[in-house]
Amino acid sequence: SATTTATSTRPCRSYGDKMGLDITVGVLSDLLANDLEGADHVRQEFQATAEAMTAAGLAPHREPADADVWSASGYGYTGLHALREVAGLIWLGKPIPLDRIITGQDTPAADALFNAALAAATGQLRPRGLLDRLLGRSPVAEPLPPFIHLVMHSDAQGYYVPTDFAVPVIPAAMAEDMAHLWPLGSVQQLAAELATIAAVLELPANPPSADDVLERYLEQDSRPAQVAPWQAQPVATYSLLILRAACDWSQRTGAAIYFG
């Protein structure tokens, strides 16, 4: 099968650790061609995700063994954190800063969004107040916040599968050697979340490549006086473009997005 390398991060002015996050669509196909032992391990992971999806009432994902492969290098873990911080600011109704770059090293808005997402996704219930108890009201589940698939996924491991489900899958019981797989995300939901963020960032219909975004708006010595939010936040925009391309390839091929 053909391998398409979407992009790779080149050395540039560092705002954090850029090592660590690699994203692949079609990982089983890639490993079957290059690493049979690794392919066996990935098959076991996909079996675990299929069982968890079935238990959650979803049709299990079946990973194709002959998909065209797409891969990219993210802007380390901090790049993903920067995108999540933008999501958190949107959730809180706060403006995206135009005068400073969100680097992903300090993410209070993302942390608050993650806590809200975790409480909702795991079915955590608000305790009933006195009036609720007197009236016999049942506890009410917290509503799902936005961007739940973006913020709840592992920074460095696990999968998004091309199946549409609202709440990331977290099994009630999990084997220790498969704990890194959870929560399991939905490609369709992630794509919708990215579209919302892109609109707030005022990303144009035909933006530059992810590498060009970093080169133009992160590495340059001086920045234009007037910039759109996506230009003001090149680290988050880079991560958005990479993830959006992964979602497109996943839905085109039926292969999962793999972090690893």
C-alpha angles and dihedrals in degrees: 000000000000121000120218116194105202098191143318127215113250123208109276140149103316125233093169145333107323095182123097115042116096121166124202133179111198097026095159092052090049094049094046087059097042114017119025094181090053089047090057091053092048090049088057090051092051090049089054092050091048091053092048092049091049090050088052091054095256130127105257120248115246110203114220116237095207105045123138106255126237123186139174141171116237126214090268119267093305091063090060090045090053091055090048090051089055088051090051092051090051090050091051092048093242124142122256106248116246097186101057136038118242101227100183094241095103114035114166094152092049091048092053091048092049092052091050092046093049093050091051098041095049092050095247109173129214112244113253118253124227093267091050091052093047091050094043094241119167121235114270121227116237111255117248112263119219124269092031095146092050098049102037099052121098116269094229113010143041137049147279111210124205094247123109114237129146102221123047110250116252114170119225090233127023137184113247093236090055098043091104090067095070137129094035112208135212118237092209093052092045090051091052091049091050090050090056092050092046090055092052090047088051091233109183122240091251106032125178118269118280091254091050090053091058093043095050102038107023106034100041119104095228131026129218115264092235118046135161117237092259090055092046090053105045095158094055092041091052091054092046092053092049094049092044091053090049091052091050092050093045094053090045095052104026091236123132126248109247126202112202 
